[in-house]
Structure formats: structure tokens, C-alpha cells
Amino acid sequence: MHVSGFVEITSTRQRVFAFLQNPEKAMLWQTSVTSAEIEHATPDLVGTTGRETVSDGTGSLEMQTTVTRVDPDRLIRFHVESRVNAVDVEYRLESDGQSVRLTQNAEIRWKFPLSVLMLFMGARTQRGITDQMRTELGNLKRLCEVASTAA
């Protein structure tokens, strides 16, 4: 399942990237992240591993994260694995000097038995994930723009 979204942020790529690379800041803009920690850090971020707990009100799920690619202030990719799915997510930042266009692409692969359920519920689930992504990108926009005006 592929989901994507974008947001225009009146800020710098450096400020936006700082929110993307820091798991503690993820809890400020990602609505379902309730805890996040780095387990192993690398100097260039690639290979950095961590753990996040996400909750949707009905339960929680632990996810293992690995940074798979970094182009500082331009791109960061993560592989995220849980007992129910595996997700490869990319955040791409482009700037015109006035604002940053942040594009998020995620490829979600559901594990059995959810893979079977997604045959029937996939479109509805995809709409829900897309709505959540839109909300989270809006949260990130507000945080980055407030930080930009405070600087």
C-alpha cells in the first residue's frame, strides 16, 4: 500500500530536517507516537536504530526503526518494522529560498493475517492513513513555522 502527501512550510530545510531526524521531536508532531528512543546512533545517521511506541486509542504497538538513507537537509528514509507491518518511509525536502516543500512517501507491507484483511479493508485503511499523514504534516508545519518566527 502506497501513501503520500506534502506540505509547504515557511521555514528552512535545516529546521524542518531537525524535526525529521530527532525521534523525541517526532512525539511533538506525529499524533500516534507515544514514546521514541534511539538504541544505536551512527555519526552520519545511516544505520541509526531506534524504537517507537505508537497508540491509536485501542492499543499500542512497538516499532523498530532504522535510518536507511540520509542526504542532510534534503532527504531522510526510514525502515520501520512491527509485528503487523513493515514500512519504508521517505521525507524529501525541496526549497525555493522562501519555503520548504516536504513530501512524504510511505510503502506499507502488511504481515499475515492483516495482509488478508487488507484485501477487504485496504481502501478504507489507506484513506485513514492518508488523513493521519495530512494531520501530522500540518502539525509539523505549525511547529516549524512557530520555531522560525521565534528565531
Secondary structure, 3 states (H helix, E strand, C coil): CEEEEEEEECCCHHHHHHHHHCHHHHHHHCCCEEEEEEEECCCCCCCCEEEEEEECCCCEEEEEEEEEEEECCCEEEEEEECCCEEEEEEEEEEECCCCEEEEEEEEEEECCCHHHHHHHHHHHHHHHHHHHHHHHHHHHHHHHHHHHHHC
